[in-house]
Amino acid sequence: MCRATIITANQDGTYKAKFRLSNFYLPHINGTSVQHERPLYYVHSPFPTTDGDAVFFGPDTYFFLDFLRQSQHLTRAKPPRTTVDVCCGSGAGAIEMSHVYKGSKVIGLDLNLRALELGRVNAKLADCAIEFVESDLYAAIGDRDDIDLIVSNPPYIASSSDGEVPVYAAGGAQQGLALPLRLVEEGLKVLVDGGLLMIYTGVPITIREPGRDPFLQRLQQSKGAELVEYRIIHPDMWAEEVGIGAYADVGRIQVVGAVMRKRKSKEINGL
């Protein structure tokens, strides 16, 4: 394994794995019946995920995929022709969509080359045909006119000036909201009319205004789309980030799931 660089030797004689393998299993329980599924296995970066090209797989991944499953009812009438998982990371969202929408073309986009590499491995393990492409958000999409669904679990932790926040977690300015908001704004431009955007992300809630959700407010102000669903998935994630640095005035970081539907041109123009 050392020759294959799967594990590396430390100076103290111990060893460290270059990758970690996690299983994913979310049974659906309805009353007394349980809908079983075979567990999936994902290759990702080992703990601690501090490298610049680290590929994260953890609590957010489970919450994200469960959110996607609960939102599937919105696409039953018309399954998507093309689904895009932007900021795809380990490829978990793309793989979930590939399993759900058998006839849909699925594309995974990410700037992190390591994420794309492991995404391809994970898709192979899951027996899914997914195209993984290096891209700054939607830059590699081009002029496609068949994108009916976008899903994303983007980085949402506030970026720091000292560079301590890994790329996979850094959501930029506005206490981490800059990237998620940009993802929504640009996503609505590449979606077809009536297309859906499903995003799972974190939202800083300040101590001064504990009842104000800045992400929800921005989505509600969108003229190009209607907010179809919005729910708080966890009210207090990543407590260790709160009260320091960019989060000095933040009381908690809640994670939410939002579904936006792009308005048709005649709706925007008031016709």
FIGU-887011 format. One line per 5 residues: number of its first residue (from 1); their letters; for each residue x, y, z of N, C-alpha, C. Coordinates in steps of 0.001 Angstrom, whole numbers. Layout:
REM FIGU-887011
NUM> a> X,Y,Z,X,Y,Z,X,Y,Z | ...
***
This chain:
REM FIGU-887011
1> mcrat> 825,-1196,0,0,0,0,865,1255,0 | 2029,1163,618,2941,2306,599,3444,2557,-819 | 3744,1474,-1543,4208,1626,-2920,3134,2268,-3789 | 1889,1974,-3492,767,2545,-4249,379,3923,-3731 | 1126,4402,-2721,897,5715,-2085,-491,5837,-1474
6> iitan> -1103,4706,-1133,-2397,4753,-460,-2203,5127,998 | -1073,4690,1568,-709,5131,2911,705,5684,2866 | 1006,6576,3779,2339,7179,3865,2866,7021,5282 | 4163,6946,5411,4803,6770,6710,5095,8122,7351 | 4777,8244,8647,5111,9437,9413,6490,9283,10030
11> qdgty> 7077,10383,10482,8416,10352,11054,8477,9550,12345 | 7342,9443,13051,7351,8706,14326,7099,7216,14147 | 7097,6756,12900,6913,5337,12661,5480,4910,12445 | 4533,5810,12632,3129,5496,12381,2807,5740,10904 | 1598,5399,10522,1196,5545,9134,-89,6364,9030
16> kakfr> -250,6999,7876,-1457,7784,7623,-2030,7401,6269 | -3340,7157,6246,-4003,6819,4997,-4203,8064,4153 | -4017,7919,2839,-4219,9039,1929,-5690,9242,1638 | -6478,8182,1812,-7915,8249,1558,-8677,7616,2711 | -9947,7934,2776,-10837,7320,3756,-12054,6784,3014
21> lsnfy> -12560,5641,3449,-13723,5031,2824,-14884,5059,3813 | -15989,5702,3409,-17169,5793,4263,-18359,5154,3581 | -19219,4525,4381,-20444,3976,3805,-21593,4939,4045 | -22531,4928,3122,-23689,5816,3197,-24945,4967,3145 | -25782,5124,4161,-27002,4320,4230,-28092,5140,4894
26> lphin> -29158,5456,4145,-30297,6200,4681,-31570,5395,4412 | -31983,4552,5354,-33216,3794,5136,-34435,4699,5222 | -35455,4405,4431,-36708,5146,4479,-37692,4364,5338 | -38165,4962,6410,-39050,4286,7347,-40440,4903,7251 | -41416,4102,6879,-42805,4533,6803,-43650,3628,7693
31> gtsvq> -44023,4144,8868,-44772,3324,9807,-43936,2153,10271 | -44388,946,9983,-43657,-248,10400,-42807,-834,9283 | -42896,-240,8083,-42138,-778,6953,-40875,32,6717 | -39837,-650,6297,-38557,-14,6011,-38152,-343,4586 | -37897,693,3797,-37436,507,2423,-35913,427,2438
36> herpl> -35396,-772,2304,-33947,-962,2393,-33272,-647,1059 | -32057,-239,1134,-31238,1,-47,-29841,-503,262 | -29107,-826,-757,-27745,-1288,-497,-26862,-91,-157 | -26001,-218,850,-25128,896,1229,-24186,1262,85 | -23904,2546,-40,-22915,3016,-1007,-21633,3351,-261
41> yyvhs> -20522,3235,-953,-19233,3537,-332,-18586,4702,-1080 | -18078,5646,-310,-17477,6843,-881,-16021,6973,-433 | -15158,7234,-1405,-13756,7523,-1122,-13618,9032,-983 | -12968,9470,87,-12785,10903,309,-11511,11131,1104 | -11234,12370,1454,-9995,12698,2159,-10060,12261,3617
46> pfptt> -8916,11916,4197,-8899,11498,5598,-8963,12700,6533 | -9294,12430,7791,-9301,13485,8816,-7867,13705,9298 | -7469,14955,9561,-8231,16196,9377,-8174,16679,7931 | -9288,17218,7452,-9372,17663,6056,-8865,19098,5930 | -7551,19264,6098,-6953,20604,6090,-6214,20930,4795
51> dgdav> -5984,19943,3947,-5280,20210,2692,-6124,21093,1775 | -5451,21867,949,-6161,22772,54,-7093,22078,-912 | -6760,20834,-1293,-7602,20107,-2240,-8372,18973,-1560 | -8590,19098,-263,-9298,18057,480,-10715,17867,-56 | -11197,16631,-7,-12544,16291,-456,-13333,15832,768
56> ffgpd> -14315,16631,1152,-15045,16403,2400,-16217,15453,2213 | -16442,14627,3230,-17636,13784,3308,-17991,13675,4788 | -19174,14168,5172,-19514,14175,6583,-20969,14487,6819 | -21295,15099,7966,-22697,15389,8315,-23446,16165,7242 | -22788,17174,6654,-23452,17952,5604,-23879,17071,4441
61> tyffl> -23063,16065,4111,-23380,15185,2995,-24670,14417,3251 | -24809,13901,4469,-26015,13150,4817,-27244,14055,4799 | -27127,15236,5383,-28247,16180,5400,-28627,16591,3975 | -27616,16829,3144,-27839,17252,1762,-28611,16194,980 | -28179,14951,1056,-28838,13897,288,-30246,13629,804
66> dflrq> -30448,13736,2100,-31790,13560,2636,-32712,14684,2161 | -32165,15900,2089,-32922,17040,1557,-33325,16779,103 | -32411,16266,-702,-32723,15965,-2099,-33822,14914,-2202 | -33763,13936,-1341,-34779,12886,-1380,-36160,13440,-1016 | -36192,14327,-49,-37469,14904,358,-38022,15878,-675
71> sqhlt> -37184,16309,-1604,-37616,17268,-2629,-37954,16591,-3958 | -37818,15283,-4028,-38039,14568,-5287,-39473,14689,-5793 | -40415,14920,-4885,-41817,15013,-5311,-42038,16161,-6287 | -41146,17136,-6293,-41293,18297,-7170,-40964,17978,-8624 | -40324,16840,-8867,-39914,16497,-10236,-40630,15254,-10758
76> rakpp> -41604,14744,-10031,-42278,13518,-10462,-43019,13693,-11783 | -43634,14857,-11965,-44426,15070,-13176,-43548,15110,-14429 | -42335,15661,-14284,-41453,15801,-15441,-40004,15606,-15004 | -39482,14384,-15098,-38084,14126,-14732,-37130,14985,-15548 | -36028,15432,-14970,-35094,16310,-15679,-34361,15609,-16821
81> rttvd> -34147,16363,-17896,-33337,15849,-18997,-31860,15858,-18607 | -31405,16994,-18073,-30027,17118,-17614,-30023,17680,-16202 | -29262,17051,-15320,-29106,17492,-13937,-27654,17869,-13706 | -27425,18997,-13068,-26074,19473,-12774,-25883,19565,-11264 | -24831,18916,-10766,-24427,19049,-9366,-23214,19964,-9358
86> vccgs> -23410,21203,-8928,-22326,22191,-8941,-21689,22258,-7562 | -20353,22389,-7527,-19566,22219,-6294,-19792,20789,-5802 | -19573,19827,-6694,-20003,18446,-6461,-19178,17692,-5438 | -17945,18145,-5137,-17151,17474,-4115,-16976,15998,-4400 | -17372,15154,-3445,-17205,13705,-3574,-18095,13096,-4638
91> gagai> -19035,13889,-5173,-19951,13385,-6190,-21224,12808,-5618 | -21446,12958,-4309,-22603,12331,-3651,-23927,12810,-4232 | -24061,14116,-4462,-25306,14644,-5015,-25555,14138,-6425 | -24514,14137,-7239,-24639,13660,-8614,-25012,12182,-8646 | -24412,11397,-7770,-24699,9965,-7712,-26142,9726,-7273
96> emshv> -26600,10476,-6291,-27998,10360,-5855,-28946,10676,-6999 | -28671,11733,-7741,-29534,12113,-8859,-29493,11077,-9983 | -28331,10474,-10201,-28206,9454,-11233,-29033,8227,-10891 | -29099,7893,-9607,-29899,6752,-9179,-31393,7051,-9282 | -31781,8278,-8974,-33197,8646,-8965,-33732,8817,-10381
101> ykgsk> -32954,9533,-11227,-33414,9848,-12577,-32590,9043,-13584 | -33014,7829,-13803,-32239,6889,-14617,-31997,7398,-16037 | -32961,8128,-16592,-32814,8583,-17967,-32210,9958,-18108 | -31807,10566,-16999,-31275,11928,-17028,-29758,11920,-17203 | -29260,12855,-17989,-27817,13065,-18063,-27403,13826,-16815
106> vigld> -26367,13375,-16129,-25925,14005,-14888,-24492,14499,-15054 | -24273,15747,-14668,-22958,16385,-14775,-22536,16884,-13403 | -21301,16585,-13004,-20739,17092,-11759,-19687,18143,-12057 | -19823,19323,-11456,-18891,20425,-11687,-18153,20788,-10405 | -16845,21024,-10521,-16060,21457,-9364,-14737,22036,-9860
111> lnlra> -14182,22963,-9081,-12862,23518,-9388,-11747,22614,-8880 | -12054,21787,-7904,-11071,20945,-7240,-10821,19678,-8055 | -9629,19562,-8612,-9308,18408,-9453,-9322,17106,-8658 | -8930,17169,-7389,-8981,15970,-6552,-10424,15520,-6352 | -11336,16477,-6181,-12753,16142,-6028,-13272,15447,-7288
116> lelgr> -12893,15947,-8445,-13339,15335,-9698,-12775,13923,-9847 | -11539,13759,-9424,-10898,12436,-9489,-11643,11435,-8602 | -11908,11830,-7357,-12596,10926,-6437,-14068,10779,-6808 | -14657,11829,-7392,-16038,11724,-7859,-16181,10632,-8898 | -15221,10543,-9799,-15259,9498,-10829,-15120,8111,-10202
121> vnakl> -14258,8009,-9193,-14097,6732,-8489,-15402,6346,-7795 | -16004,7295,-7102,-17237,7017,-6372,-18391,6674,-7310 | -18446,7336,-8455,-19485,7028,-9439,-19299,5606,-9977 | -18053,5215,-10159,-17766,3846,-10617,-18208,2838,-9560 | -17932,3127,-8294,-18349,2236,-7209,-19871,2123,-7140
126> adcai> -20561,3214,-7480,-22026,3236,-7424,-22669,2791,-8726 | -21846,2446,-9704,-22335,1997,-11015,-23184,3078,-11686 | -22644,4304,-11713,-23348,5442,-12308,-22523,6042,-13446 | -23213,6467,-14489,-22558,7151,-15606,-22718,8654,-15412 | -21673,9303,-14942,-21715,10736,-14638,-20524,11413,-15301
131> efves> -20752,12567,-15874,-19673,13346,-16480,-19171,14361,-15459 | -17903,14277,-15095,-17312,15218,-14142,-16411,16187,-14896 | -16628,17494,-14655,-15946,18528,-15425,-15379,19596,-14493 | -14142,20012,-14760,-13554,21116,-14017,-14263,22407,-14413 | -14734,23164,-13432,-15496,24366,-13763,-15602,25297,-12562
136> dlyaa> -15489,26591,-12817,-15797,27612,-11821,-17306,27840,-11881 | -18021,27240,-10950,-19478,27183,-10986,-19933,26665,-12354 | -20622,27492,-13160,-21229,26991,-14396,-20418,27320,-15650 | -19182,27763,-15490,-18403,28247,-16627,-18278,27213,-17747 | -18209,25928,-17398,-17997,24892,-18406,-19292,24405,-19056
141> igdrd> -20417,24932,-18634,-21712,24468,-19144,-21931,24872,-20601 | -21474,26053,-20951,-21678,26523,-22317,-23107,26978,-22550 | -23620,26702,-23720,-24961,27175,-24095,-25996,26051,-24081 | -25887,25132,-23164,-26862,24042,-23077,-28261,24603,-22831 | -29251,23979,-23453,-30629,24427,-23284,-31522,23307,-22753
146> didli> -30900,22369,-22013,-31668,21230,-21514,-31465,20999,-20015 | -30973,22008,-19292,-30723,21842,-17857,-32014,22131,-17092 | -32648,21074,-16626,-33914,21187,-15910,-33737,21210,-14398 | -32565,20746,-13917,-32369,20642,-12468,-30921,20919,-12104 | -30745,21768,-11093,-29433,22032,-10500,-29520,21686,-9026
151> vsnpp> -28550,20944,-8519,-28473,20652,-7090,-27097,21077,-6594 | -27019,21466,-5326,-25726,21909,-4816,-25671,21928,-3298 | -24526,21533,-2778,-24148,21718,-1381,-22829,22479,-1424 | -22886,23812,-1632,-21665,24594,-1841,-20942,24895,-526 | -19680,25309,-609,-18989,25803,584,-19750,26993,1177
156> yiass> -19827,27058,2515,-20591,28159,3110,-19972,28724,4392 | -18768,28272,4741,-18100,28833,5910,-17387,30118,5493 | -17486,31157,6325,-16886,32454,5992,-15394,32312,5749 | -14918,32875,4646,-13494,32833,4331,-12726,33701,5319 | -11468,33311,5583,-10627,34057,6518,-9418,34615,5800
161> sdgev> -8907,35722,6301,-7755,36372,5676,-6479,35555,5846 | -6432,34671,6860,-5231,33870,7094,-5225,32567,6303 | -6302,32320,5545,-6355,31138,4703,-6561,29840,5450 | -7019,29896,6690,-7197,28685,7487,-8421,27869,7057 | -9363,28478,6349,-10556,27751,5915,-10232,27013,4618
166> pvyaa> -10371,25670,4599,-10085,24907,3376,-10978,25351,2220 | -10499,25150,1002,-11249,25568,-180,-12632,24938,-209 | -12728,23653,188,-14021,22970,109,-15065,23574,1040 | -14605,24370,2031,-15532,24947,3010,-15743,26440,2830 | -14835,27123,2122,-14839,28585,2067,-15948,29147,1191
171> ggaqq> -16913,29795,1832,-18042,30385,1117,-17845,31844,758 | -16695,32420,1143,-16406,33796,764,-16913,34824,1754 | -17160,36039,1235,-17586,37167,2059,-19034,36994,2523 | -19548,38045,3165,-20917,38046,3695,-21129,36867,4643 | -20086,36612,5451,-20130,35523,6436,-20465,34182,5773
176> glalp> -19870,33976,4595,-20011,32711,3893,-21166,32636,2918 | -21964,33699,2811,-23126,33670,1926,-22801,34062,486 | -21630,34645,251,-21309,35168,-1081,-21368,34080,-2151 | -20737,32949,-1896,-20724,31883,-2905,-22112,31256,-3104 | -22828,30879,-2042,-24177,30338,-2253,-25094,31293,-3025
181> lrlve> -25024,32590,-2733,-25876,33553,-3442,-25472,33664,-4906 | -24171,33647,-5173,-23691,33689,-6557,-24126,32430,-7295 | -24079,31301,-6609,-24480,30039,-7222,-25946,30080,-7651 | -26800,30658,-6793,-28224,30761,-7132,-28426,31726,-8296 | -27809,32902,-8211,-27989,33926,-9252,-27549,33415,-10622
186> eglkv> -26365,32808,-10694,-25871,32322,-11972,-26594,31054,-12414 | -27061,30268,-11455,-27782,29045,-11788,-29100,29322,-12487 | -29774,30390,-12067,-31047,30745,-12687,-30862,31156,-14149 | -29652,31558,-14510,-29382,31956,-15887,-29208,30757,-16806 | -28725,29636,-16261,-28472,28464,-17109,-29637,27469,-17094
191> lvdgg> -30542,27606,-16133,-31714,26734,-16080,-32686,27064,-17217 | -33417,26075,-17667,-34506,26337,-18613,-35674,26941,-17843 | -36585,27595,-18535,-37779,28130,-17885,-38527,27004,-17181 | -38876,27228,-15934,-39560,26200,-15161,-38622,25229,-14472 | -37305,25365,-14712,-36323,24479,-14093,-36190,24723,-12605
196> llmiy> -35666,23738,-11886,-35547,23802,-10433,-34093,23882,-9994 | -33856,24644,-8936,-32546,24712,-8300,-32732,24329,-6839 | -32039,23273,-6398,-32119,22802,-5020,-30773,23017,-4353 | -30751,23844,-3319,-29502,24172,-2657,-29590,23927,-1163 | -28555,23287,-644,-28396,23063,794,-27215,23920,1228
201> tgvpi> -27409,24776,2222,-26320,25661,2621,-26489,26146,4054 | -25455,26805,4559,-25490,27351,5912,-25818,28829,5896 | -26486,29280,6957,-26889,30678,7069,-26518,31217,8450 | -25714,32295,8508,-25372,32882,9808,-26541,33679,10375 | -26891,33419,11611,-27945,34147,12301,-27291,34987,13400
206> tirep> -27406,36299,13290,-26705,37178,14217,-27387,37251,15575 | -26611,37655,16573,-27120,37799,17939,-28119,38948,18002 | -27853,40014,17260,-28734,41190,17298,-30093,40928,16658 | -30099,40111,15588,-31348,39843,14878,-31570,38333,14764 | -31923,37691,15868,-32048,36229,15866,-33182,35707,14996
211> grdpf> -34105,36579,14604,-35221,36147,13766,-35044,36459,12300 | -33893,37000,11931,-33648,37396,10537,-32776,36377,9835 | -33266,35880,8705,-32531,34933,7877,-32141,35664,6588 | -30872,36086,6459,-30462,36878,5287,-30526,36108,3973 | -30338,34811,4017,-30413,34010,2789,-31851,33916,2302
216> lqrlq> -32761,33669,3208,-34176,33602,2867,-34656,34922,2279 | -34235,36022,2875,-34643,37337,2381,-34184,37558,947 | -32954,37177,643,-32442,37367,-714,-33185,36497,-1722 | -33500,35283,-1346,-34228,34405,-2259,-35630,34932,-2522 | -36263,35475,-1499,-37615,36007,-1649,-37645,37244,-2536
221> qskga> -36507,37926,-2663,-36431,39135,-3477,-36140,38846,-4944 | -35894,37585,-5274,-35562,37225,-6654,-36738,37474,-7585 | -36479,38175,-8678,-37515,38434,-9674,-37566,37336,-10736 | -36468,36601,-10855,-36405,35599,-11904,-36849,34219,-11471 | -37209,34067,-10188,-37593,32737,-9707,-38527,32849,-8520
226> elvey> -39287,31796,-8303,-40146,31730,-7123,-39562,30731,-6138 | -39695,31042,-4860,-39222,30147,-3811,-40306,29096,-3571 | -40010,27852,-3916,-40991,26777,-3827,-41013,26154,-2434 | -39834,25891,-1892,-39728,25308,-551,-38524,25895,164 | -38653,25996,1491,-37535,26471,2310,-37706,25885,3698
231> riihp> -36725,25153,4143,-36845,24577,5481,-35499,24546,6201 | -35581,24716,7509,-34393,24616,8355,-34130,23140,8618 | -32959,22668,8235,-32603,21267,8381,-31906,21014,9714 | -31075,21957,10134,-30427,21887,11451,-30277,23319,11950 | -30733,23623,13163,-30721,25006,13645,-29381,25519,14142
236> dmwae> -28416,24617,14374,-27177,25071,15018,-26014,24156,14655 | -25473,24349,13441,-24329,23555,12979,-23026,24314,13202 | -21930,23564,13315,-20585,24128,13399,-20478,25187,14507 | -20886,24796,15708,-20860,25714,16854,-19455,26221,17157 | -18439,25461,16767,-17061,25874,17045,-16652,27107,16243
241> evgig> -17398,27443,15193,-17081,28618,14377,-17705,29901,14929 | -18708,29756,15774,-19508,30893,16237,-18773,31726,17284 | -18938,33052,17165,-18405,33959,18179,-16969,34385,17969 | -16336,33950,16876,-14946,34318,16620,-14785,34739,15162 | -13743,35521,14898,-13428,35921,13530,-14596,36568,12820
246> ayadv> -14864,36078,11612,-15964,36629,10817,-17322,36380,11459 | -17375,35459,12412,-18632,35128,13076,-18714,35719,14492 | -17994,36805,14722,-17972,37403,16063,-19356,37819,16541 | -20227,38241,15625,-21564,38696,16003,-22643,37664,15695 | -22224,36431,15427,-23172,35376,15054,-23490,34494,16251
251> griqv> -24784,34217,16439,-25214,33368,17537,-25278,31898,17160 | -25540,31625,15876,-25608,30246,15403,-25551,30224,13876 | -25204,29085,13335,-25222,28860,11896,-26244,27770,11635 | -27349,28133,10995,-28342,27124,10683,-28148,26646,9250 | -28436,25378,9007,-28358,24873,7637,-29779,24706,7110
256> vgavm> -29949,25084,5852,-31283,25111,5252,-31271,24422,3896 | -32460,24033,3465,-32656,23512,2126,-33656,24395,1413 | -33291,24900,241,-34176,25784,-520,-34361,25250,-1932 | -35574,25387,-2444,-35871,24994,-3824,-36440,26208,-4547 | -35778,26589,-5639,-36215,27716,-6459,-36676,27195,-7823
261> rkrks> -37735,27788,-8340,-38190,27462,-9698,-38045,28700,-10586 | -37334,28548,-11697,-37131,29676,-12596,-38443,30064,-13266 | -38755,31335,-13209,-39991,31831,-13827,-39852,31811,-15340 | -40954,31661,-16013,-40966,31779,-17456,-40872,33248,-17843 | -40330,33525,-18993,-40091,34899,-19428,-41339,35759,-19362
266> keing> -42471,35215,-19757,-43710,36009,-19755,-44170,36338,-18335 | -43789,35478,-17356,-44124,35752,-15962,-43278,36915,-15440 | -41994,36942,-15828,-41095,38002,-15387,-41521,39338,-15973 | -41963,39309,-17215,-42361,40547,-17905,-43783,40970,-17571 | -44463,40159,-16765,-45808,40508,-16343,-46845,40310,-17420
271> l> -46583,39419,-18376,-47535,39178,-19467,-48491,38050,-19115
***
